[in-house]
Amino acid sequence: MKVACVGVHILDILGRPVVEVPQGQGIALIDEIRITVAGTAGGTAVDIAKLGAEVTCIGALGTDEIAHIVRGMLRRFGIDESSLKAKEGVQTSATMLPIRPNGERPGLHVMGANAVFSVQDVDLASLSSFDAVHVGGTYLMPSFDGSGAATVLEHAQAGGALTTMDVLGTSQQDMMAVLKPCLPFLDFFMPNIEEAQMITGLTNADEMGQLFIDEGVGTVILKMGELGSRIYSEAVGRETIPAYSVNVVDTTGCGDAYNAGLIYGMCSGLGIIESAKLGSGCGSLVATGLGSDAGIIDYNQVREFMENTPIGYTET
């Protein structure tokens, strides 16, 4: 199984638990600080690699020390990072995340090289060699979003790859207009419900799902945190997949992990419902530790977790 993750790659610096930021030059003692490769492409790539896929990252980094750290970490997960373009004059994207005791994750973010990544940085002919192509981080790649992302997805789908997308929903003008060129070339679109609300201006989940379907998406999955996820598809209709009941440490990267499980499941032939359940298992596991690469060890461990963990509350 070969998967390409295209888009936002970030180094996260996380600390927990952060109750408040000290005044002036004060120091607060916390329990844990970690760095992880993150972002809606980078974090998903790490989790798919853990599940057992052969993964290639496509995107942009700077030429700074952060870039060397990101490349080294990806290589240690067995990921091919050679298609990450080195951009002069910009830093590698990074985020500082003070994680609150309840797992919430306010962020301080630098767009960096992600802001100058473009379709010219992608070898379009290579996309036909992948079983799945995931575009992650729409709305944080102004030089790639819209027509650039649509070109990548169109080439990938024409080459026989499963095409998927997730966004980083920072509020901005004309969000639907940015996304619209991509939708006819998406087998799966997987935003969280807050992002879908920002994009569509709607508040009803069913109306949001149907709008994306009407624009050409094959299957829409709205991720709803502890309430699970909602699937909209002509193939399966409307289905709700529960999350698992876990002690939440940090919600960073849970959506990326869900993407990884869904993609791995679909490429393994599991079908939409079972793949979404695998995605839910991966997302729930990541919430149990600090950072977007927490919790998941490998595919068998995720399956064991799913078999032995009760599901949480879900809407019907």
Number of C-alpha atoms within 10 A of each C-alpha: 12 18 26 27 27 28 30 31 33 29 22 25 19 24 21 21 21 22 13 9 11 10 8 6 7 7 9 11 8 11 8 11 15 12 19 22 25 27 26 28 30 29 31 34 34 31 32 30 23 20 20 16 22 18 27 25 26 26 29 28 28 21 17 15 11 17 24 14 15 23 19 15 17 23 14 11 15 17 22 18 18 13 16 22 17 20 19 12 11 17 20 26 24 24 19 17 22 22 24 17 14 14 21 17 19 13 15 12 14 15 19 22 27 28 19 18 27 19 17 10 16 19 11 16 11 12 23 16 15 19 22 25 29 31 28 30 22 24 21 21 24 16 17 23 23 21 17 20 25 23 17 25 30 21 19 27 21 14 17 15 24 22 25 27 28 23 25 17 19 13 11 9 10 11 20 15 12 18 18 15 20 24 23 17 25 24 19 25 26 25 22 20 21 14 20 24 16 18 22 17 12 13 13 11 17 14 12 21 24 17 15 21 19 12 13 17 22 21 23 26 24 23 27 20 19 19 17 22 25 25 22 24 19 10 9 12 9 16 14 20 24 24 27 25 14 16 13 18 21 26 23 28 24 28 28 31 33 29 37 32 27 29 29 28 21 19 19 12 10 16 13 19 17 16 23 28 24 28 28 30 28 36 32 30 29 28 26 19 18 26 28 31 26 22 20 26 16 15 20 12 15 20 13 11 17 20 11 8 12 13 19 13 13 17 12 10
